[in-house]
Amino acid sequence: MEMETRTSGLIILPQIKYQRRCILIILLPFLSILLPLLIIFHSQASFFTFPSSTPSPSGPFSNLGNPTHSSHSNLVETLTAKLKDSVTFLPLKDLRYSETPTDGNTWFMSSLTDTFEEDEPGYLYFPSNSSKGRVLCIKGQHTTDGTKNSYALAWPEALPPSATLLEGLTFVSDTHYSYENLWHGLCAIAPFFGWSMKNQCLKPSRWVLFHWGELRSKMGSWVWNLAKANFGDVGIEVFGKGDGPYCFEKAVVMRHELEGMRDEKKLRVIDLMRCKAREACGLDPMGRGKELNERGAPIIRLTLLMRRGARSFKNGEVVRGIFGQECQRVEGCVLSVIQSEDLSFCDQVRVMTNTDIFASPHGQQQTNMLFMDQGSSVMEFFPKGWLEHAGVGQYAYHWMANQSGMKHQGAWWDPIGEECPNPEQELECFLFHKDSKVGHNETYFAEWARKVLNQVRVSKLEQASKAQVTSSACEC
C-alpha cells in the first residue's frame, strides 16, 4: 500500500492518498469563505466590547461602542449643542457691493444665490433644498447701519442660542429706495404678489422690511393699504422681543424688486393689485367703459391729478382752463380736477377707477394709474432740465403704463426756466431742476388734449358696439 509504482517517470499514488487529496480540493473554497467571516465576526465583537481592564475611549464619539438609549441621547445632545454653536452670522449688508447695489451685485445676504424661475424675479425661500433644509435667522434691529445687522442659516432642530422662532410664513424685503414713496413701495411689494399668485395665493404672517440692510418699521400709507388689500392686516416685525436672533419657520426674501419679472407676469400682478384694491374699497367696476349719456354719446372721464410744491404747475388754473375748454368740445367728456394730497387711499382708487384719461405732472401720485382699467390713457408733464439730466428714471411711468396695459400718450418737457450753472455736471444739474415747477404751452396742451380725447372717443364707440366680457373676480 505504501509502495510507489513508477512507469516511464510517472508517479502513481496509492488510491487512499488520491481520495484524501480530492476531499481537500473540494473543501478548499468553503474554507476560503469561512475564514474571513470568522475574522470579521471577531473584529465586530472587539469593536463593541471593551475588556474590563481597558479604559473606555473618551470624546464625542465615545458612546458609539455601547449604544444604549442614555448614551445615544447624550450623543444627540452633544452634537446638537455643537451645531447650535457653529451657526455663523454674516453682515446683512456686504460693503464690497454697497456702491453698486443695482448693478447686478448681490450685496444683501451676499453669500446666498437666488432661485430663478421663468418670468419671475429672483428670490430666496427657506427652508428649501437650496438651503439644505436650514431656516433663515436674522439679528436685525439696527436702523442706521446695515453692516451691524446679520444673518445666518440654521437647522430647525439646532437654532442658535437664545433664538426666537417666528412661526408661519414671513415676507422679507430689502429695497434700495423707500417704502414711503408710492412708486418705490409698489416696486418693493409687487414681487410678493407675484410669488403668492404662483404659490396657491399664500399669505404671510408678518413683513420684515429693510432699506439698504437697515430695519424699517412701516410702509407709507398708500403702500400699506395696497398690501393690506391682498394680504390682510399683517404686522411689520421690528424684533422687539429681545436682542435675538430671530429665526423664521418659513421665509421668502426679495432683494431685487421687479428685476427679472417679465411684462406678461407684471400685467397679471397689476391686474390682481387693481382688483384687490377695488374689492377692499367696495367698488364694482362691472359695466365701466360702456357708459353713454342721454344722447348716446360715450362718457369720457378726464382727470387732472394735481400736486402741491415740487413739480406742480406754475399756473394750475390756466392748465385747468385749457383742458376744460377741450373737454367741452367733446360730447360726453367730464373733467375732474383733483388735488392728490387731499385723497384717502380709497378715494384715489375710486377716482382712478372712474378715469379714462389721466393727466398729471411727473411724480409718485402717477402710480395711481394702477387703478385705471386697461386701455386707459396717461399724459405726463416735466419741469425744465429733466429731459437733459434726469436719465432713464424719468421714464418710469411710461414703463408702468405699458406694463399695466395703459396707453402712455406722451410727455411734455418744459423748455422754459432757470439754467443750470454747471451744465456739464449732470447730477448737480438734475438736483438743481428736480423740484422745479412745470409751466405750460397753451397751443401745445390744447392740441394734445384734443388728439387724445378724439382717440378715446373713437375707442369708446368701438367698445360700445362689442360684447363686453369682463370679470370682477380677483385671481387670488
VEXDREN-2710 file (C-alpha; in Angstrom, 1 decimal):
% VEXDREN-2710
k/r/px/py/pz
1/MET/0.0/0.0/0.0
2/GLU/2.8/2.4/0.8
3/MET/4.8/1.5/-2.3
4/GLU/5.0/3.8/-5.2
5/THR/4.9/2.4/-8.8
6/ARG/7.0/4.3/-11.4
7/THR/6.1/3.8/-15.1
8/SER/8.1/5.9/-17.5
9/GLY/8.8/8.6/-15.0
10/LEU/5.1/8.8/-14.0
11/ILE/4.4/8.5/-10.2
12/ILE/1.1/6.7/-9.5
13/LEU/-0.1/7.3/-5.9
14/PRO/-1.9/4.7/-4.0
15/GLN/-5.8/5.0/-4.1
16/ILE/-6.3/6.2/-0.5
17/LYS/-3.9/9.2/-0.9
18/TYR/-5.7/10.2/-4.1
19/GLN/-9.1/10.2/-2.3
20/ARG/-7.8/12.4/0.6
21/ARG/-6.4/14.9/-1.9
22/CYS/-9.7/15.1/-3.7
23/ILE/-11.5/15.9/-0.5
24/LEU/-9.1/18.7/0.3
25/ILE/-9.6/20.2/-3.1
26/ILE/-13.3/20.2/-2.7
27/LEU/-13.2/21.8/0.9
28/LEU/-10.7/24.5/0.0
29/PRO/-13.3/27.0/-1.4
30/PHE/-15.5/26.7/1.6
31/LEU/-12.6/27.3/3.9
32/SER/-11.6/30.4/2.0
33/ILE/-15.1/31.9/2.7
34/LEU/-15.4/30.7/6.3
35/LEU/-12.0/32.1/7.4
36/PRO/-12.8/35.8/6.5
37/LEU/-16.2/35.5/8.2
38/LEU/-14.6/34.4/11.4
39/ILE/-12.1/37.3/11.2
40/ILE/-14.9/39.8/10.6
41/PHE/-17.0/38.4/13.4
42/HIS/-14.1/38.7/15.8
43/SER/-13.4/42.3/14.7
44/GLN/-17.0/43.3/15.2
45/ALA/-17.1/41.7/18.7
46/SER/-13.9/43.6/19.6
47/PHE/-15.3/46.9/18.4
48/PHE/-18.5/46.8/20.5
49/THR/-16.9/45.3/23.7
50/PHE/-14.1/46.6/25.8
51/PRO/-12.2/44.4/28.3
52/SER/-12.8/45.5/31.9
53/SER/-9.2/46.2/32.3
54/THR/-9.2/48.6/29.3
55/PRO/-10.5/52.2/29.9
56/SER/-13.3/53.3/27.6
57/PRO/-12.3/55.8/25.0
58/SER/-13.3/59.4/25.6
59/GLY/-14.6/62.2/23.2
60/PRO/-17.7/63.0/21.4
61/PHE/-17.9/59.5/19.8
62/SER/-17.1/57.5/22.9
63/ASN/-20.7/56.2/23.2
64/LEU/-20.6/54.5/19.8
65/GLY/-19.1/51.4/21.5
66/ASN/-22.1/51.0/23.7
67/PRO/-25.2/52.4/22.0
68/THR/-27.6/52.4/25.0
69/HIS/-30.6/54.8/25.0
70/SER/-28.9/57.0/27.5
71/SER/-25.6/57.2/25.6
72/HIS/-27.4/57.8/22.4
73/SER/-29.4/60.7/23.9
74/ASN/-26.2/62.2/25.3
75/LEU/-24.6/62.0/21.9
76/VAL/-27.5/63.7/20.2
77/GLU/-27.5/66.5/22.8
78/THR/-23.7/66.9/22.3
79/LEU/-23.9/67.1/18.5
80/THR/-27.0/69.4/18.7
81/ALA/-25.1/71.8/21.0
82/LYS/-22.2/71.8/18.6
83/LEU/-24.5/72.6/15.7
84/LYS/-26.0/75.5/17.6
85/ASP/-22.7/76.9/18.5
86/SER/-21.4/76.5/14.9
87/VAL/-24.1/78.8/13.4
88/THR/-22.1/81.7/11.8
89/PHE/-23.7/85.1/11.3
90/LEU/-22.6/87.3/8.4
91/PRO/-23.2/91.0/7.8
92/LEU/-26.6/91.6/6.2
93/LYS/-25.0/94.4/4.1
94/ASP/-21.8/93.5/2.3
95/LEU/-19.8/96.7/1.9
96/ARG/-18.0/95.3/-1.1
97/TYR/-21.1/95.9/-3.1
98/SER/-22.7/98.9/-1.3
99/GLU/-21.7/101.4/-4.0
100/THR/-23.3/99.3/-6.8
101/PRO/-26.4/97.7/-5.3
102/THR/-28.4/97.9/-8.5
103/ASP/-25.6/96.8/-11.0
104/GLY/-26.2/93.0/-10.6
105/ASN/-24.3/92.6/-7.3
106/THR/-26.0/90.7/-4.5
107/TRP/-24.9/92.8/-1.5
108/PHE/-27.9/91.9/0.8
109/MET/-27.2/88.4/2.1
110/SER/-24.4/88.3/-0.4
111/SER/-23.4/84.7/0.3
112/LEU/-26.7/83.3/-0.9
113/THR/-27.7/82.7/-4.5
114/ASP/-31.3/83.4/-5.7
115/THR/-33.7/80.9/-7.1
116/PHE/-34.7/81.8/-10.6
117/GLU/-37.9/80.7/-12.3
118/GLU/-39.3/81.6/-15.7
119/ASP/-40.9/85.1/-15.8
120/GLU/-40.2/85.6/-12.0
121/PRO/-37.8/87.8/-10.1
122/GLY/-35.0/86.0/-8.2
123/TYR/-36.0/85.1/-4.7
124/LEU/-34.8/83.1/-1.7
125/TYR/-37.0/80.6/0.2
126/PHE/-36.3/78.9/3.5
127/PRO/-36.2/76.1/4.3
128/SER/-35.6/74.6/0.8
129/ASN/-33.4/72.2/-1.0
130/SER/-31.0/75.0/-1.8
131/SER/-30.7/75.9/1.9
132/LYS/-30.3/72.2/2.7
133/GLY/-33.3/72.3/4.9
134/ARG/-32.0/75.2/7.0
135/VAL/-34.1/78.1/8.1
136/LEU/-33.2/81.8/8.0
137/CYS/-32.1/83.6/11.2
138/ILE/-31.6/87.4/11.5
139/LYS/-30.1/89.7/14.0
140/GLY/-31.5/92.9/12.5
141/GLN/-32.6/95.7/14.9
142/HIS/-30.2/98.4/13.7
143/THR/-32.0/101.2/11.7
144/THR/-29.0/103.3/10.7
145/ASP/-26.2/100.8/9.8
146/GLY/-26.9/97.7/7.8
147/THR/-23.4/96.3/8.5
148/LYS/-24.4/95.8/12.1
149/ASN/-27.3/93.6/11.2
150/SER/-26.5/90.0/10.3
151/TYR/-28.0/86.7/9.1
152/ALA/-27.3/83.0/9.2
153/LEU/-28.8/79.7/8.3
154/ALA/-29.5/77.0/10.9
155/TRP/-31.2/73.7/11.1
156/PRO/-34.7/73.9/12.8
157/GLU/-33.5/71.3/15.4
158/ALA/-30.4/73.3/16.2
159/LEU/-31.3/77.0/16.3
160/PRO/-28.6/79.3/17.7
161/PRO/-28.6/80.0/21.4
162/SER/-31.3/82.5/22.6
163/ALA/-33.1/82.3/19.3
164/THR/-36.8/83.2/19.0
165/LEU/-38.7/81.1/16.4
166/LEU/-41.3/83.1/14.5
167/GLU/-43.9/80.7/13.2
168/GLY/-45.7/80.9/9.9
169/LEU/-44.6/82.5/6.6
170/THR/-42.5/85.7/6.7
171/PHE/-42.0/88.1/3.8
172/VAL/-38.5/89.7/4.0
173/SER/-37.9/92.6/1.7
174/ASP/-34.9/94.8/1.0
175/THR/-35.1/97.9/-1.2
176/HIS/-32.6/100.4/-2.4
177/TYR/-35.3/103.1/-2.3
178/SER/-38.2/103.8/0.1
179/TYR/-41.4/102.1/1.4
180/GLU/-42.9/105.6/1.8
181/ASN/-42.8/106.5/-1.8
182/LEU/-45.8/105.2/-3.8
183/TRP/-43.8/104.1/-6.9
184/HIS/-40.8/102.6/-5.0
185/GLY/-43.0/101.0/-2.4
186/LEU/-45.1/99.4/-5.2
187/CYS/-41.9/98.0/-6.8
188/ALA/-40.8/96.5/-3.4
189/ILE/-44.1/94.7/-2.6
190/ALA/-45.1/93.7/-6.2
191/PRO/-42.8/90.6/-6.3
192/PHE/-44.5/89.2/-3.2
193/PHE/-47.9/89.5/-5.0
194/GLY/-46.4/87.5/-7.9
195/TRP/-44.8/84.9/-5.6
196/SER/-48.2/84.5/-3.8
197/MET/-50.0/84.0/-7.1
198/LYS/-47.6/81.3/-8.1
199/ASN/-47.9/79.5/-4.7
200/GLN/-51.7/79.0/-4.1
201/CYS/-52.2/82.6/-3.0
202/LEU/-50.3/82.1/0.2
203/LYS/-50.4/85.0/2.7
204/PRO/-47.7/85.9/5.2
205/SER/-47.9/86.0/8.9
206/ARG/-45.6/89.1/9.0
207/TRP/-43.5/91.5/7.0
208/VAL/-39.8/92.3/7.7
209/LEU/-38.6/95.4/5.9
210/PHE/-35.0/96.5/5.2
211/HIS/-33.7/99.5/3.4
212/TRP/-30.0/99.2/2.5
213/GLY/-29.9/96.5/5.1
214/GLU/-31.4/98.8/7.8
215/LEU/-34.6/97.8/9.6
216/ARG/-37.7/99.8/8.8
217/SER/-40.9/99.8/10.9
218/LYS/-43.5/100.9/8.5
219/MET/-44.6/101.3/4.9
220/GLY/-46.2/104.5/3.5
221/SER/-50.0/104.6/4.0
222/TRP/-50.7/104.1/0.3
223/VAL/-48.3/101.1/0.0
224/TRP/-49.6/99.7/3.3
225/ASN/-53.2/99.8/2.2
226/LEU/-52.3/98.2/-1.1
227/ALA/-50.5/95.3/0.7
228/LYS/-53.4/95.1/3.2
229/ALA/-56.0/94.8/0.4
230/ASN/-54.4/91.5/-0.7
231/PHE/-52.6/90.0/2.3
232/GLY/-54.8/91.3/5.2
233/ASP/-53.8/93.3/8.2
234/VAL/-50.3/91.7/8.5
235/GLY/-48.0/93.2/11.1
236/ILE/-44.5/94.5/10.4
237/GLU/-41.9/92.8/12.6
238/VAL/-39.4/95.0/14.4
239/PHE/-37.7/92.3/16.6
240/GLY/-38.9/93.8/19.8
241/LYS/-38.7/90.7/22.0
242/GLY/-35.0/90.8/22.9
243/ASP/-31.7/91.0/21.1
244/GLY/-32.3/87.9/19.0
245/PRO/-31.5/86.2/16.9
246/TYR/-34.9/85.7/15.3
247/CYS/-35.4/82.6/13.1
248/PHE/-38.3/82.1/10.7
249/GLU/-40.2/78.9/10.3
250/LYS/-40.7/79.8/6.6
251/ALA/-39.4/82.9/4.8
252/VAL/-39.4/84.4/1.3
253/VAL/-36.8/87.0/0.7
254/MET/-37.0/89.5/-2.2
255/ARG/-34.0/91.8/-2.7
256/HIS/-34.1/92.8/-6.4
257/GLU/-37.7/94.2/-6.6
258/LEU/-39.2/93.6/-10.1
259/GLU/-35.9/92.7/-11.8
260/GLY/-36.5/89.5/-13.8
261/MET/-40.3/89.7/-13.9
262/ARG/-41.5/89.7/-17.5
263/ASP/-44.1/92.0/-18.8
264/GLU/-46.8/89.4/-19.0
265/LYS/-46.4/88.5/-15.4
266/LYS/-46.3/92.2/-14.4
267/LEU/-49.6/92.7/-16.1
268/ARG/-51.2/89.8/-14.1
269/VAL/-49.7/91.2/-10.9
270/ILE/-51.0/94.7/-11.6
271/ASP/-54.4/93.3/-12.5
272/LEU/-54.5/91.5/-9.1
273/MET/-53.5/94.6/-7.2
274/ARG/-56.1/96.7/-9.0
275/CYS/-58.8/94.0/-8.4
276/LYS/-58.0/93.6/-4.7
277/ALA/-57.8/97.4/-4.1
278/ARG/-61.2/97.9/-5.7
279/GLU/-62.6/95.0/-3.7
280/ALA/-61.2/96.4/-0.5
281/CYS/-62.7/99.8/-1.2
282/GLY/-66.1/98.4/-2.1
283/LEU/-66.0/99.2/-5.8
284/ASP/-67.7/97.2/-8.5
285/PRO/-66.3/98.1/-12.0
286/MET/-68.7/96.0/-14.0
287/GLY/-70.1/98.0/-16.9
288/ARG/-67.4/100.6/-16.7
289/GLY/-66.2/101.8/-20.1
290/LYS/-69.5/101.5/-21.9
291/GLU/-71.4/104.3/-20.2
292/LEU/-73.4/106.5/-22.6
293/ASN/-75.1/109.8/-22.0
294/GLU/-78.8/110.5/-22.7
295/ARG/-77.9/111.2/-26.4
296/GLY/-76.0/108.0/-26.8
297/ALA/-72.5/109.6/-26.7
298/PRO/-69.8/107.7/-24.8
299/ILE/-68.9/109.2/-21.4
300/ILE/-65.2/110.1/-21.3
301/ARG/-63.8/110.9/-17.8
302/LEU/-60.7/113.2/-17.9
303/THR/-58.8/113.6/-14.6
304/LEU/-56.2/116.3/-13.8
305/LEU/-54.4/115.0/-10.8
306/MET/-52.5/118.0/-9.3
307/ARG/-49.6/118.3/-7.0
308/ARG/-48.5/120.9/-4.5
309/GLY/-45.0/122.2/-4.2
310/ALA/-42.2/120.5/-6.2
311/ARG/-43.2/119.7/-9.8
312/SER/-46.6/121.3/-9.5
313/PHE/-47.9/123.5/-12.3
314/LYS/-46.7/127.1/-12.1
315/ASN/-50.3/128.2/-13.0
316/GLY/-52.7/125.4/-12.3
317/GLU/-55.7/127.5/-13.1
318/VAL/-54.6/128.1/-16.7
319/VAL/-53.9/124.4/-17.2
320/ARG/-57.3/123.6/-15.9
321/GLY/-58.9/126.1/-18.3
322/ILE/-57.1/124.6/-21.3
323/PHE/-58.2/121.1/-20.6
324/GLY/-61.7/122.2/-19.6
325/GLN/-62.2/124.0/-22.9
326/GLU/-61.1/121.0/-24.9
327/CYS/-63.3/118.7/-22.8
328/GLN/-66.3/120.9/-23.5
329/ARG/-65.7/120.4/-27.3
330/VAL/-66.3/116.6/-26.9
331/GLU/-69.8/115.5/-26.1
332/GLY/-69.8/113.2/-23.1
333/CYS/-66.5/114.5/-21.7
334/VAL/-66.4/115.1/-17.9
335/LEU/-63.4/116.9/-16.4
336/SER/-62.3/116.3/-12.8
337/VAL/-59.5/118.4/-11.2
338/ILE/-58.3/116.6/-8.1
339/GLN/-55.6/117.5/-5.5
340/SER/-53.8/114.2/-4.9
341/GLU/-52.7/115.1/-1.3
342/ASP/-56.4/115.5/-0.3
343/LEU/-57.4/112.0/-1.1
344/SER/-57.5/108.9/1.1
345/PHE/-56.4/105.6/-0.4
346/CYS/-59.9/104.5/-1.3
347/ASP/-60.6/108.0/-2.7
348/GLN/-57.7/107.5/-5.0
349/VAL/-58.9/104.1/-6.0
350/ARG/-62.3/105.5/-6.7
351/VAL/-61.2/108.5/-8.7
352/MET/-58.9/106.4/-10.9
353/THR/-61.4/103.6/-11.4
354/ASN/-63.6/106.2/-13.0
355/THR/-60.9/107.8/-15.1
356/ASP/-60.3/107.2/-18.9
357/ILE/-57.6/109.9/-19.4
358/PHE/-55.2/110.7/-16.6
359/ALA/-53.1/113.9/-16.9
360/SER/-50.5/114.8/-14.2
361/PRO/-47.1/116.2/-13.6
362/HIS/-44.3/113.6/-13.1
363/GLY/-44.4/112.3/-9.5
364/GLN/-45.3/109.5/-7.3
365/GLN/-49.0/110.3/-7.5
366/GLN/-48.9/108.9/-11.0
367/THR/-48.6/105.5/-9.5
368/ASN/-52.4/105.7/-9.1
369/MET/-52.7/104.7/-12.8
370/LEU/-52.6/101.2/-11.3
371/PHE/-56.3/101.5/-10.5
372/MET/-57.5/102.5/-14.0
373/ASP/-58.9/100.0/-16.5
374/GLN/-56.6/98.5/-19.1
375/GLY/-56.6/100.7/-22.2
376/SER/-56.9/104.0/-20.3
377/SER/-54.6/106.9/-21.3
378/VAL/-51.8/108.7/-19.5
379/MET/-50.4/112.2/-20.1
380/GLU/-47.3/113.4/-18.3
381/PHE/-45.6/116.8/-17.7
382/PHE/-42.0/117.6/-16.6
383/PRO/-40.1/120.7/-15.4
384/LYS/-37.2/122.1/-17.4
385/GLY/-34.0/120.2/-17.2
386/TRP/-35.4/116.7/-16.8
387/LEU/-35.1/115.6/-20.4
388/GLU/-31.4/116.5/-20.4
389/HIS/-30.3/115.5/-16.9
390/ALA/-32.8/113.1/-15.3
391/GLY/-31.6/109.9/-17.0
392/VAL/-33.8/106.9/-17.7
393/GLY/-35.6/107.2/-14.4
394/GLN/-37.9/109.8/-15.9
395/TYR/-39.4/107.1/-18.0
396/ALA/-40.6/105.1/-15.0
397/TYR/-44.3/105.9/-15.5
398/HIS/-44.0/105.4/-19.2
399/TRP/-42.8/101.9/-18.4
400/MET/-45.5/101.4/-15.8
401/ALA/-48.2/102.4/-18.3
402/ASN/-47.1/99.9/-20.8
403/GLN/-46.8/97.2/-18.2
404/SER/-50.2/98.0/-16.8
405/GLY/-51.9/97.8/-20.2
406/MET/-52.4/101.6/-20.4
407/LYS/-51.6/103.9/-23.3
408/HIS/-48.9/106.4/-22.5
409/GLN/-49.9/109.3/-24.7
410/GLY/-46.5/111.0/-24.5
411/ALA/-44.9/113.6/-22.2
412/TRP/-44.2/117.4/-22.3
413/TRP/-40.9/118.8/-21.0
414/ASP/-41.0/122.5/-20.1
415/PRO/-38.4/124.3/-22.2
416/ILE/-38.5/127.5/-20.1
417/GLY/-36.9/128.0/-16.8
418/GLU/-33.6/128.8/-15.0
419/GLU/-30.4/127.4/-16.5
420/CYS/-28.2/125.1/-14.5
421/PRO/-25.0/127.0/-13.5
422/ASN/-22.8/123.9/-14.3
423/PRO/-24.4/122.2/-17.3
424/GLU/-21.6/119.7/-17.7
425/GLN/-22.3/118.3/-14.2
426/GLU/-25.4/116.1/-14.9
427/LEU/-26.1/115.0/-11.3
428/GLU/-25.7/118.6/-10.0
429/CYS/-28.0/119.9/-12.7
430/PHE/-30.6/117.2/-12.1
431/LEU/-30.7/118.2/-8.4
432/PHE/-30.9/121.8/-9.5
433/HIS/-34.0/121.1/-11.7
434/LYS/-35.5/118.2/-9.7
435/ASP/-38.1/120.1/-7.7
436/SER/-38.8/122.9/-10.2
437/LYS/-42.3/123.7/-11.2
438/VAL/-43.9/123.0/-14.6
439/GLY/-45.0/125.7/-16.9
440/HIS/-47.5/125.4/-19.8
441/ASN/-47.9/125.9/-23.6
442/GLU/-51.5/126.7/-24.3
443/THR/-51.3/125.8/-28.0
444/TYR/-49.5/122.5/-27.5
445/PHE/-51.7/121.4/-24.5
446/ALA/-54.9/122.2/-26.4
447/GLU/-53.8/120.2/-29.5
448/TRP/-52.5/117.4/-27.4
449/ALA/-55.7/117.1/-25.3
450/ARG/-57.8/117.3/-28.4
451/LYS/-55.9/114.5/-30.0
452/VAL/-56.1/112.2/-27.0
453/LEU/-59.8/112.9/-26.4
454/ASN/-60.7/112.1/-30.0
455/GLN/-58.7/108.8/-29.8
456/VAL/-60.6/107.8/-26.6
457/ARG/-63.9/108.8/-28.1
458/VAL/-63.4/106.5/-31.1
459/SER/-62.2/103.7/-28.9
460/LYS/-65.3/104.1/-26.7
461/LEU/-67.6/103.9/-29.7
462/GLU/-65.9/100.8/-30.9
463/GLN/-66.1/99.3/-27.4
464/ALA/-69.8/100.1/-27.0
465/SER/-70.6/98.1/-30.2
466/LYS/-68.9/95.0/-28.9
467/ALA/-70.0/92.5/-26.3
468/GLN/-68.1/93.1/-23.1
469/VAL/-66.7/90.1/-21.4
470/THR/-65.2/91.1/-18.0
471/SER/-65.0/89.6/-14.6
472/SER/-64.8/91.2/-11.2
473/ALA/-63.3/88.1/-9.6
474/CYS/-59.7/88.5/-8.4
475/GLU/-57.1/85.9/-9.2
476/CYS/-56.4/85.4/-5.5
END
